[in-house]
Amino acid sequence: QQQQEAQDTPLMVAAYGGKIEEVQRLLSAGAQVNAKDIFGNTALICAADNGHVPCLEPLLRAGAKVNAKTSNGSTALYMATIFGHVPCLEALLRVGAEVNAKNSNGNTA
């Protein structure tokens, strides 16, 4: 956990916590929207993983890759699915999230 936190960007931390104002501020300041941590998570994946729909829109508007994959091949859509975050699923599907993208275990959203 400590190593994970050391690799997270401030944008990932804000998205993970659902801090929309902080996400917007960091994006305005030039934060790298598609930066990855040691597990391949992006800020978009962090937001979807935790059901923070309001954070998705500014991340996507800033160029977040909707189908970016973690090191095990999971996407934001997959993470939202396994945790039952239906509003996130709907938002990601509206912007073209790939339903049939497979992770390293062959699972799809």
C-alpha positions as CSV (number, residue, x, y, z in Angstrom):
1,Q,0.0,0.0,0.0
2,Q,2.8,2.5,0.9
3,Q,4.6,1.8,-2.4
4,Q,1.3,2.2,-4.3
5,E,0.7,5.6,-2.6
6,A,4.2,6.7,-3.5
7,Q,3.5,6.2,-7.2
8,D,0.0,7.8,-7.3
9,T,-0.2,11.2,-8.9
10,P,-2.1,14.0,-7.1
11,L,-4.7,13.6,-9.9
12,M,-5.2,9.9,-9.1
13,V,-5.6,10.6,-5.4
14,A,-8.2,13.3,-6.1
15,A,-10.1,11.1,-8.5
16,Y,-9.9,8.1,-6.1
17,G,-11.4,10.3,-3.4
18,G,-14.1,11.9,-5.6
19,K,-12.7,15.4,-5.1
20,I,-14.1,17.0,-8.2
21,E,-12.8,20.5,-7.5
22,E,-9.3,19.2,-6.9
23,V,-9.5,17.1,-10.2
24,Q,-10.5,20.2,-12.1
25,R,-7.8,22.4,-10.5
26,L,-5.1,19.8,-11.2
27,L,-6.2,19.4,-14.8
28,S,-6.2,23.2,-15.3
29,A,-2.7,23.2,-13.9
30,G,-1.6,20.7,-16.6
31,A,-1.7,17.4,-14.7
32,Q,-1.0,14.4,-16.9
33,V,-4.4,12.9,-17.4
34,N,-3.2,9.5,-18.6
35,A,-0.3,9.0,-16.1
36,K,-0.2,5.5,-14.7
37,D,0.8,4.2,-11.3
38,I,2.8,1.0,-10.7
39,F,-0.3,-1.1,-11.3
40,G,-1.2,0.7,-14.5
41,N,-4.1,2.6,-12.9
42,T,-5.0,6.0,-14.4
43,A,-7.1,8.8,-12.8
44,L,-10.1,7.6,-14.8
45,I,-9.7,4.1,-13.6
46,C,-9.4,5.4,-10.0
47,A,-12.6,7.4,-10.4
48,A,-14.6,4.6,-12.0
49,D,-13.3,2.1,-9.4
50,N,-14.8,4.1,-6.7
51,G,-18.0,5.3,-8.4
52,H,-17.1,8.9,-8.7
53,V,-19.2,9.9,-11.8
54,P,-18.6,13.7,-11.4
55,C,-14.9,13.1,-11.8
56,L,-15.2,11.2,-15.1
57,E,-16.4,14.1,-17.2
58,P,-13.5,16.5,-16.7
59,L,-11.0,13.6,-17.0
60,L,-12.5,12.5,-20.3
61,R,-12.8,16.1,-21.5
62,A,-9.0,16.5,-20.7
63,G,-8.2,13.5,-22.9
64,A,-8.4,10.5,-20.6
65,K,-8.2,7.3,-22.6
66,V,-11.5,5.6,-21.9
67,N,-10.1,2.1,-22.8
68,A,-6.7,2.4,-21.0
69,K,-5.8,-0.8,-19.2
70,T,-4.2,-1.6,-15.9
71,S,-1.2,-4.0,-15.7
72,N,-3.7,-6.9,-15.6
73,G,-5.7,-5.6,-18.5
74,S,-8.6,-4.2,-16.6
75,T,-10.3,-1.0,-17.9
76,A,-12.3,1.7,-16.1
77,L,-15.5,0.0,-17.4
78,Y,-14.5,-3.3,-16.0
79,M,-13.7,-1.8,-12.6
80,A,-17.0,0.0,-12.5
81,T,-18.7,-3.2,-13.4
82,I,-17.2,-5.4,-10.7
83,F,-18.1,-2.8,-8.0
84,G,-21.6,-2.2,-9.4
85,H,-21.2,1.5,-10.1
86,V,-24.0,1.7,-12.7
87,P,-23.9,5.5,-13.2
88,C,-20.2,5.1,-14.0
89,L,-20.9,2.3,-16.5
90,E,-23.5,4.5,-18.2
91,A,-21.2,7.4,-18.5
92,L,-18.3,5.3,-19.8
93,L,-20.5,3.5,-22.3
94,R,-21.7,6.9,-23.7
95,V,-18.2,7.8,-24.6
96,G,-17.3,4.6,-26.3
97,A,-15.9,2.3,-23.6
98,E,-15.2,-1.1,-25.1
99,V,-17.5,-3.7,-23.5
100,N,-15.6,-6.7,-24.9
101,A,-12.1,-5.7,-23.8
102,K,-10.6,-8.6,-21.9
103,N,-8.3,-8.5,-18.9
104,S,-5.5,-11.0,-18.3
105,N,-8.0,-13.5,-16.9
106,G,-10.1,-13.3,-20.0
107,N,-12.9,-11.4,-18.2
108,T,-14.9,-8.6,-19.8
109,A,-17.2,-5.9,-18.4
